[in-house]
Amino acid sequence: MLLNETDMAVRDFLLNNGISYEVKFRPTPQPDVKDPNKFQIHWYVFIGGEMFEYQTGIGFLPPALKKLGDTKYQGEFYTLRKACETGVSGAATVSWVHKADYQPKAADILQCLLMDASADNSVDFADWAEELGYSADSKAAEEIYNNCIRTHRRLKKIFTPQQRLELQDLLQDY
């Protein structure tokens, strides 16, 4: 697994603070799309006893599968779709999802979760919606906001205020 300096710092931060971290592939049917670059790979992420759902694009696939994203051939399209849905490469029964090289890193996930949790810095939903360009009348936007607030509450169960600040510093330029 190729880790950059920030990846290693976040990994060490979790280890040094006794905070568990695990990623598991979640088999999920893909949407009926014609563009394979819209496929998503779904993961369960366990951090400090909390479970989060996380999605990645085909960039996390092994190179031999990733290149199928440019294909116009139905058989290769199907192979890519099945790899994203099942974690198994094509007709073979070789699973790529258990290899750390193809799993999202803790820094990737925590950066995303901390950004979502920053919704708590807004005064209220209307303030958050205005800041991010959502309509304050949108029920879909309000649901996104509420999910972000729930993420903030869950992160507070895992990390102390000092640990959250330290993580934000580690991930500042990520």
JOCOR-V33900 format. One record per residue. N is the residue number from 1. SS is DSSP state (H for helix, E for strand, C for the rest). PSI is psi as a letter, one per 20 degrees, with the letter a starting at -180 (NA if undefined). OMEGA is omega in degrees with one decimal (NA if undefined). Layout:
n=N ss=SS psi=PSI omega=OMEGA
n=N ss=SS psi=PSI omega=OMEGA
This chain:
n=1 ss=C psi=p omega=178.2
n=2 ss=C psi=o omega=179.2
n=3 ss=C psi=p omega=174.0
n=4 ss=C psi=a omega=-176.1
n=5 ss=H psi=g omega=-179.6
n=6 ss=H psi=g omega=177.9
n=7 ss=H psi=g omega=-179.2
n=8 ss=H psi=h omega=179.8
n=9 ss=H psi=g omega=179.1
n=10 ss=H psi=g omega=176.6
n=11 ss=H psi=g omega=179.5
n=12 ss=H psi=h omega=177.7
n=13 ss=H psi=g omega=-179.9
n=14 ss=H psi=g omega=179.5
n=15 ss=H psi=g omega=-177.2
n=16 ss=H psi=h omega=179.3
n=17 ss=C psi=j omega=177.6
n=18 ss=C psi=k omega=-178.6
n=19 ss=C psi=o omega=-177.2
n=20 ss=C psi=q omega=179.7
n=21 ss=E psi=p omega=178.3
n=22 ss=E psi=q omega=178.4
n=23 ss=E psi=p omega=176.5
n=24 ss=E psi=p omega=177.2
n=25 ss=E psi=q omega=177.8
n=26 ss=C psi=o omega=178.6
n=27 ss=C psi=p omega=-175.8
n=28 ss=C psi=p omega=175.4
n=29 ss=C psi=q omega=179.5
n=30 ss=C psi=q omega=177.0
n=31 ss=C psi=q omega=179.9
n=32 ss=C psi=n omega=-178.5
n=33 ss=C psi=q omega=178.3
n=34 ss=C psi=i omega=-177.7
n=35 ss=C psi=o omega=-178.2
n=36 ss=H psi=i omega=178.1
n=37 ss=H psi=i omega=176.3
n=38 ss=H psi=i omega=176.6
n=39 ss=C psi=q omega=177.0
n=40 ss=C psi=q omega=175.5
n=41 ss=E psi=p omega=-174.7
n=42 ss=E psi=q omega=-176.8
n=43 ss=E psi=q omega=163.9
n=44 ss=E psi=p omega=178.9
n=45 ss=E psi=p omega=179.8
n=46 ss=E psi=o omega=178.8
n=47 ss=E psi=p omega=175.9
n=48 ss=C psi=k omega=177.3
n=49 ss=C psi=i omega=177.3
n=50 ss=E psi=q omega=178.3
n=51 ss=E psi=p omega=177.2
n=52 ss=E psi=q omega=172.1
n=53 ss=E psi=q omega=-175.0
n=54 ss=E psi=q omega=178.2
n=55 ss=E psi=q omega=174.2
n=56 ss=E psi=r omega=175.0
n=57 ss=C psi=a omega=-176.1
n=58 ss=H psi=i omega=175.9
n=59 ss=H psi=i omega=179.4
n=60 ss=H psi=i omega=179.8
n=61 ss=C psi=q omega=172.4
n=62 ss=C psi=q omega=-176.2
n=63 ss=H psi=g omega=-178.2
n=64 ss=H psi=h omega=177.7
n=65 ss=H psi=g omega=-177.7
n=66 ss=H psi=h omega=-177.9
n=67 ss=H psi=i omega=177.4
n=68 ss=H psi=i omega=177.5
n=69 ss=H psi=i omega=180.0
n=70 ss=H psi=j omega=-173.0
n=71 ss=C psi=q omega=173.0
n=72 ss=C psi=j omega=-177.0
n=73 ss=C psi=p omega=-175.2
n=74 ss=H psi=g omega=-178.5
n=75 ss=H psi=g omega=179.0
n=76 ss=H psi=h omega=176.2
n=77 ss=H psi=g omega=179.3
n=78 ss=H psi=g omega=179.0
n=79 ss=H psi=g omega=179.3
n=80 ss=H psi=g omega=179.5
n=81 ss=H psi=g omega=-179.3
n=82 ss=H psi=h omega=178.3
n=83 ss=H psi=h omega=179.1
n=84 ss=H psi=h omega=-178.0
n=85 ss=H psi=h omega=-169.5
n=86 ss=H psi=i omega=-175.8
n=87 ss=C psi=j omega=-179.9
n=88 ss=E psi=p omega=-177.8
n=89 ss=C psi=o omega=172.1
n=90 ss=C psi=b omega=-176.9
n=91 ss=C psi=h omega=178.7
n=92 ss=C psi=r omega=176.9
n=93 ss=C psi=k omega=-179.6
n=94 ss=C psi=o omega=-179.9
n=95 ss=E psi=p omega=178.6
n=96 ss=C psi=i omega=-170.2
n=97 ss=C psi=i omega=-178.9
n=98 ss=C psi=i omega=179.5
n=99 ss=C psi=p omega=-175.9
n=100 ss=H psi=h omega=-179.6
n=101 ss=H psi=h omega=-174.1
n=102 ss=H psi=j omega=177.1
n=103 ss=C psi=q omega=176.6
n=104 ss=C psi=q omega=-178.7
n=105 ss=C psi=q omega=-179.8
n=106 ss=H psi=h omega=-179.4
n=107 ss=H psi=g omega=177.4
n=108 ss=H psi=g omega=-174.2
n=109 ss=H psi=g omega=-178.3
n=110 ss=H psi=h omega=175.6
n=111 ss=H psi=g omega=179.8
n=112 ss=H psi=g omega=-178.7
n=113 ss=H psi=g omega=178.9
n=114 ss=H psi=h omega=176.7
n=115 ss=H psi=g omega=176.6
n=116 ss=H psi=g omega=-177.1
n=117 ss=H psi=i omega=179.9
n=118 ss=H psi=i omega=174.5
n=119 ss=H psi=h omega=179.3
n=120 ss=H psi=i omega=177.3
n=121 ss=H psi=i omega=178.6
n=122 ss=C psi=q omega=179.1
n=123 ss=C psi=g omega=-178.5
n=124 ss=C psi=a omega=-178.7
n=125 ss=H psi=g omega=-177.7
n=126 ss=H psi=g omega=178.2
n=127 ss=H psi=g omega=179.4
n=128 ss=H psi=g omega=-178.7
n=129 ss=H psi=g omega=-179.9
n=130 ss=H psi=g omega=-178.6
n=131 ss=H psi=h omega=-176.2
n=132 ss=H psi=j omega=176.0
n=133 ss=C psi=j omega=175.7
n=134 ss=C psi=q omega=173.3
n=135 ss=C psi=p omega=178.4
n=136 ss=C psi=i omega=177.7
n=137 ss=C psi=i omega=-175.3
n=138 ss=C psi=p omega=176.8
n=139 ss=H psi=h omega=178.5
n=140 ss=H psi=g omega=178.2
n=141 ss=H psi=h omega=179.6
n=142 ss=H psi=h omega=177.0
n=143 ss=H psi=g omega=176.5
n=144 ss=H psi=g omega=178.9
n=145 ss=H psi=g omega=-179.4
n=146 ss=H psi=h omega=176.4
n=147 ss=H psi=h omega=177.9
n=148 ss=H psi=g omega=177.6
n=149 ss=H psi=g omega=177.2
n=150 ss=H psi=h omega=177.0
n=151 ss=H psi=g omega=178.2
n=152 ss=H psi=g omega=-179.7
n=153 ss=H psi=h omega=-179.7
n=154 ss=H psi=h omega=177.5
n=155 ss=H psi=h omega=177.2
n=156 ss=H psi=h omega=177.1
n=157 ss=H psi=h omega=-175.2
n=158 ss=H psi=g omega=-171.9
n=159 ss=C psi=q omega=172.3
n=160 ss=C psi=r omega=176.1
n=161 ss=H psi=h omega=179.1
n=162 ss=H psi=g omega=179.0
n=163 ss=H psi=h omega=178.3
n=164 ss=H psi=g omega=177.4
n=165 ss=H psi=g omega=179.4
n=166 ss=H psi=g omega=177.5
n=167 ss=H psi=g omega=178.3
n=168 ss=H psi=g omega=177.1
n=169 ss=H psi=g omega=179.9
n=170 ss=H psi=h omega=-174.3
n=171 ss=C psi=j omega=-173.9
n=172 ss=C psi=g omega=-177.1
n=173 ss=C psi=k omega=-175.4
n=174 ss=C psi=NA omega=NA
